Amino acid sequence: MDFDSDGVRLHYEVHGPERGSPLVVVHGFASDYRLNWVGTRWQEALTSAGFRVFGLDCRGHGHSDKPHDSAAYSIDVMATDVDRFLEHLEVPTAGYLGYSMGARIGLEVVLDFPARVRRAVLGGLGMSGALESADAIAESFLSGEPADDPVAQSFYRFASAQPTNDLKALAACIKGLQPVPDASRLSKIQTPILIAVGERDDLARDAPELVELIPSSRLFTIPGRDHMGAVPAREFKKATIDFLSAE
C-alpha cells in the first residue's frame, strides 16, 4: 500500500491482529521494511505478541519514491512522514520501533510530535552514529567505489547488494539526515524510551551519553552483537516486546 506525504509516495505494509496494539516500525539506512523486519523474524515476533504492525519504507528506500535532493531527507521531514503516516492510518497514537536511521527518525518524532508516540524502542542509536562518516558514505555511493573509511565501506557493500536501492538517493539521504540532536531538546523528553544497542556496536558507542541526556530513557545492551548483527538477536526482541507491552 502507498500514501502521499507532501508529494512523495511512501510504501507501507500492515500486519497483525486488527485490534492489536498499534506499532510503527521503521528500518535502518539503505534497508527497507522487509529486509530489516521480516527475514529477521521481527514481524512474526511482534504480531504473535499482539501488535498491529505498520511497516514503513522510508523515502529513498524500498518501494517508496527516491528523491535525489538532500533537502528532501532532513530529519524533520522524515519525522513528518511518520506523522502523516499515522494520520493516513487514522491512528492517533502508537508505539514506535526503529533501528539505526529508523531510531534517529523516531527520536525526532518524539521531539516534534510527542503525542504520537506512546512508548519507543530505538535500536542501534548513539549521538552521531554513521553521520560521522556521512561525507565518505555519500562520496562512495556517488562514485560507485568503496571509500577508505571502514564505515563507508560497510554501508557501500550493504547498499550495493540490495536491488531496489538507488545509490544517488541514498547519498542524498545520508547528507540530509544531519545534524545530531540538540541536548537541550533531549532533556525535555517525557516519552518512555528504551535505547537498545549491541555490546560491540561501534556506531552507537556513545549510547550511554544519549541516555544520560534523555530523562525518560534507559539503556539495554544486546550481548555480543555489533551494529549489523544486533537486529535479529532474540534478547533484543524480548526486551522490545516487554517494554512496548508495559503500561
C-alpha positions in Angstrom: 0.0 0.0 0.0 1.0 3.6 -0.5 0.2 7.1 0.7 1.2 10.6 -0.2 3.5 12.6 2.1 3.6 16.1 0.6 4.1 14.9 -2.9 6.3 11.9 -2.1 4.8 8.4 -2.4 5.6 6.2 0.5 5.1 2.5 0.6 3.9 0.6 3.7 2.6 -2.8 5.0 0.1 -3.7 7.7 0.3 -7.0 9.6 -1.1 -8.5 12.8 -4.4 -8.6 14.6 -6.9 -6.0 13.6 -7.5 -4.9 17.2 -3.8 -5.3 18.1 -1.8 -2.6 19.8 -0.6 -0.2 17.0 3.1 -0.1 16.4 5.0 1.9 13.8 8.2 0.0 12.6 10.9 1.9 10.8 14.0 0.4 9.2 17.7 1.5 9.0 19.6 3.3 6.3 19.9 1.5 2.9 17.4 -1.1 4.1 13.6 -1.4 3.9 10.8 -2.8 5.9 11.0 -6.4 4.6 14.8 -6.6 4.8 15.0 -5.2 8.3 12.0 -6.7 9.9 10.6 -9.8 8.0 13.6 -12.0 7.3 14.9 -11.4 10.8 11.6 -12.7 12.2 10.7 -9.4 13.9 7.3 -9.3 12.1 6.5 -12.8 13.3 7.5 -12.0 16.9 5.6 -8.7 17.1 2.4 -9.9 15.5 2.5 -13.1 17.7 2.8 -10.7 20.7 -0.5 -9.0 19.7 0.9 -5.9 17.9 -0.7 -4.4 14.8 2.4 -3.6 12.8 2.6 -0.6 10.5 5.8 -1.1 8.5 7.1 1.9 6.5 9.5 2.1 3.7 11.2 5.5 4.3 11.6 7.9 1.4 14.6 7.0 -0.6 14.3 3.3 0.4 12.5 0.1 -0.6 9.4 0.7 -2.8 8.9 4.3 -1.8 9.9 7.3 -4.0 13.6 8.2 -4.1 14.3 11.9 -4.4 17.9 13.0 -5.3 17.7 16.2 -3.3 19.3 16.1 0.2 16.8 18.7 1.4 14.1 16.0 1.0 15.8 13.9 3.7 16.2 16.4 6.5 15.4 14.7 9.8 12.3 16.9 10.5 10.9 16.0 7.0 11.3 12.3 7.7 9.7 12.6 11.1 6.8 14.4 9.5 6.5 11.4 7.1 5.7 9.3 10.2 3.2 11.9 11.5 1.4 11.8 8.1 1.6 8.0 8.1 -0.3 7.8 11.3 -2.7 10.4 10.1 -3.3 8.4 6.9 -3.9 5.3 9.0 -6.2 7.2 11.3 -4.2 6.1 14.3 -3.8 9.0 16.8 -1.0 7.4 18.9 1.1 4.3 18.6 4.2 2.5 19.9 7.4 3.0 17.8 10.2 0.7 16.9 13.1 1.9 14.8 16.7 0.8 14.1 19.7 3.0 13.3 18.3 5.6 10.9 14.8 4.5 11.9 15.7 5.1 15.5 17.0 8.6 14.7 13.8 9.4 12.9 11.8 8.0 15.9 13.7 10.3 18.2 12.8 13.3 16.1 9.1 12.1 16.1 9.2 12.1 19.9 10.7 15.6 19.9 8.4 17.1 17.2 5.1 15.1 17.7 5.3 13.8 21.3 1.5 13.0 21.4 2.0 10.5 18.5 4.3 8.1 20.4 3.2 6.1 23.5 6.5 4.3 24.0 9.5 4.0 21.8 12.3 1.4 21.3 15.3 3.0 19.5 17.9 0.4 18.4 21.4 1.0 17.3 21.3 4.7 18.2 24.0 6.9 19.7 24.6 10.6 19.4 26.0 10.7 15.8 26.5 7.1 14.5 27.1 6.8 10.8 26.7 10.6 10.4 30.4 10.9 11.3 31.1 9.2 8.0 28.3 10.8 6.0 30.6 12.6 3.5 32.6 9.4 2.9 29.4 7.3 2.5 27.9 9.8 0.1 31.1 10.0 -1.9 31.4 6.2 -2.3 27.7 5.9 -3.3 28.0 8.6 -5.9 31.4 7.4 -7.3 30.4 3.7 -7.3 33.6 2.8 -5.4 34.2 1.9 -1.8 35.8 4.6 0.3 38.8 4.3 2.6 36.6 4.9 5.6 35.7 1.4 7.0 32.1 2.6 8.0 31.6 3.8 4.4 32.9 0.6 3.0 30.5 -1.4 5.2 27.5 0.6 4.1 28.6 0.6 0.4 28.8 -3.2 0.4 25.4 -3.5 2.2 23.6 -0.9 0.0 25.0 -2.3 -3.3 23.7 -5.7 -2.6 20.1 -4.6 -2.4 18.5 -4.5 -5.9 15.9 -1.8 -5.0 18.5 0.7 -3.8 19.2 3.9 -5.7 22.7 4.9 -4.5 22.2 8.6 -5.6 19.1 8.8 -3.5 20.9 7.2 -0.5 23.8 9.6 -0.9 21.3 12.5 -0.7 19.7 10.8 2.3 22.8 10.4 4.4 23.7 14.0 3.8 20.3 15.3 4.6 19.9 13.5 7.9 22.3 15.8 9.7 22.7 17.3 12.3 22.7 15.3 15.5 20.0 16.1 18.1 20.3 19.1 20.4 21.0 18.2 24.1 18.6 20.9 25.4 15.7 19.4 23.4 16.5 15.9 24.6 16.3 16.9 28.2 12.6 17.8 27.8 11.5 14.4 26.5 8.9 12.6 28.7 8.1 9.7 26.4 9.3 6.4 27.8 12.2 5.2 25.6 14.3 2.1 25.5 17.6 2.6 23.7 19.0 -0.8 22.7 22.5 -1.2 21.3 24.8 -4.1 20.6 27.7 -4.6 23.1 30.1 -4.3 20.1 28.3 -1.6 18.2 30.9 1.0 17.4 28.3 3.2 15.6 26.4 3.5 18.9 29.3 3.5 21.3 28.1 6.8 22.8 24.6 5.5 23.5 25.1 5.8 27.3 25.7 9.6 26.8 22.4 9.8 24.9 20.6 8.0 27.7 22.1 10.5 30.2 20.5 13.3 28.2 17.0 11.8 28.0 15.4 11.6 31.5 12.7 9.2 30.4 15.1 6.7 28.7 17.0 3.6 29.8 19.7 1.5 28.1 19.5 -2.1 27.1 22.8 -3.8 25.9 22.5 -6.7 23.4 25.2 -9.1 24.4 28.0 -9.9 21.9 26.4 -8.0 18.9 27.7 -5.3 16.6 25.6 -2.8 14.6 24.6 -5.1 11.8 24.3 -8.2 13.9 22.1 -6.8 16.7 18.9 -6.8 14.7 18.0 -10.5 14.7 19.1 -11.0 18.4 16.5 -12.9 20.5 17.4 -10.7 23.5 16.6 -7.6 21.5 13.2 -8.9 20.5 12.3 -9.9 24.1 13.4 -6.6 25.6 11.4 -4.7 22.9 8.2 -6.6 23.4 8.4 -6.4 27.2 9.0 -2.7 27.1 6.3 -1.9 24.5 3.8 -4.1 26.3 4.2 -2.2 29.6 1.6 0.3 30.7 
